Amino acid sequence: PGPPGAALSLSAEAISRAGPMVMPVTAAWWDELEPVQSGARPAAGPSEVSELRSRAEALYEREQASFAASQAKKHGSDAKFVAKLIASGTIRDRIAALQVQVQESAFHALPSVRQLVGLAQRPRPELKLKAVEALLAVFLRQLLPQRPLTPLDRQPLPARPTDRQLMQAYFEGELKAL
């Protein structure tokens, strides 16, 4: 993943080279799921799951770079300010900035959610409480659908899933693993 706020602190060259985003910028990610064709099934074995996971991770990283580039173009100095808060702000500022990032787009929120989980594991009780409250808010408002989450190895995927289907399955599996 990289240092806090790194996704939004891309160089101008990286921003210009970033490709188009595949995943929609949305709060209710489950409303944007691409339908799976009939005949879809979970991955057959550990090697197939490993291969799918590797491909999905690479696709998701590329998607994150595209999203960061889009945010930098769209929000400019605001995106830099949020990245600075995450990197060097007070704990309260970091938590608030991470919540803002999650609210921007649920599909692109895994790095921010992981950072919030990391803050919730800190030894100071008052920090834990603030981070857990923030996690509760983002999970209830943006991240949890009205059904159980499914790990990647149990996702019904077609024999040749599209990039979007694979990233959706990866996102849901990673969210469940948190």
N, C-alpha and C positions, 0 to 999 in steps of 0.2 A: 503494500500500500504506500509507503512513503511517509514523509513528515506531515504533521497537521497542516491543513490549508494548502498543501502542495498542488492539489488538483486545480485550484483556482489561480495559482501563481505560475502559469505556463509562460514561456517566452513567446515573443511575437511570432517567431518562426514556427513554433509548435502550434500556435493558434491558427496560423495560415495553412498549415499542412493537415490539420484535423479534418477528417471526413465527416460526412453527414451522420446525424444521429439516427439510430434505428428505432429506439424506444421512445414513446411519447413522453413529453413533460407533463406529468399528471399527478394529482394527489391520490386518486382512487385507482391504483394500478390494476386491480382485479377487474375493473370495468373495461380495461384496454387489452385484455388477453386475446391473442390471436387464436381462433378456433383450431382445434386439432382434428385432423381428418379421421374418418372411421378406419379401423384397423390399427390404431395407435396402441402401443404397449410400453410398459416399463422396460428399461434396459435389461438385456438378457443376463449378463454376468459382470463380475468385477472389472474385467479388462474393457468391456464396452462402456461401463460407467466411468472408468478412469479416462478413457478417450473423450467421452462427451464432456466430462468435467474440465479437462485441459482445454478443449476447444472453447467451451463456454467461458472459462476464465479469461482467455485471450480476447474473446469478443467483448466481454464486459469491460476489460481494461481499456480497449479501444473506444468503447462507448463512453466510458468515463472521461477520456481525453476529449472526445467530441463534445460532450456536455460541458466540460470546463471551458473549452474554447467558445462555445455558444454563450455561456454565462458571462465570460470576460467581454465578448463583443456586445452583448445585450446590456449588461449592467456596469461595465467599465470600472470606474473608481469604487463603486459600491462593492463589487466582487472582491476587489483588492482589500478594501477595509474589512470585510468579513473574514477573508483569509488571514489578515494581520491579527484580528481578534482571536481567531482559533490558534494561531501560532504563539502569540505572546500576550494575550489578554488575561484578565483575572479569570478565575474559575467560573464565576457567574457569567462573565462576558463570553467565555468559550462555550458554555452550555447554551446560552441564548443564540449564539451564532450557529452552532451545530443544529439547533432546532429550526432556525431559519432555512438552513440548507436542506433539511429533510422536508420542510414544507414546500420548497421550490419544486421538487420532483421526487416522488417516492421511489421510482425505478432507479434513480441515480443516488439514492440515499445510503447505500450500504457503508461506504467509508465513514460517513458522519455518524451513523448508528453505532458502528464499531468503536469510534472514538468516545461516544457517550457511554458505551458499556465499559470501556477502559476507565473512564472517570468514575463510574459507579463502583469500580473495584479498588479505588484508592483507600488508604487506611483511615482517613479522617471522616468521622461519621456525618458531619454537616455537608461535606462534599458528596458523600454517597447518597444522602437524602436528596439533594438538589438534582443529581444526575439521575437517580431512580425516578423522581417526579417527572423529569424531562422525558425519560424513556417511556414512562407510562402514558404521557400525553401523546407522543408521536406514534406509539404503537396503537393506541386506541383511535386516534384521529386519522392517521395516514397509512399505517402499515398492515393492520390485521383485517383481512376480509371476513365475511360472515360464514366462513367454513374453515375447517382445519387446514393448516399449511402442509404441503407435501414435499418431502425431500427429493432431490434430483433423481436418485435411483428408483423412485417409485412414480415418477412423472410419466403419464401416458404420452409418449412422443412417437411421431411417425418414424419409419425406417430412415428417412433422410430429413431431419428437422430443419426448418429455416433458421437463419441466424436469430431472428426475433423469438421464435418458439424456444430455442435453446437458451437464450438469455433470460427469458421469462422463467423457465424451469430452474435455471441456475439461481436467479434472484430469489425465487420462492424457497428453494432449498437452503440457501445461505441465510435467509431471514429466519427460517425454522431452526437452523443450527445455532443462532445467537442465543 
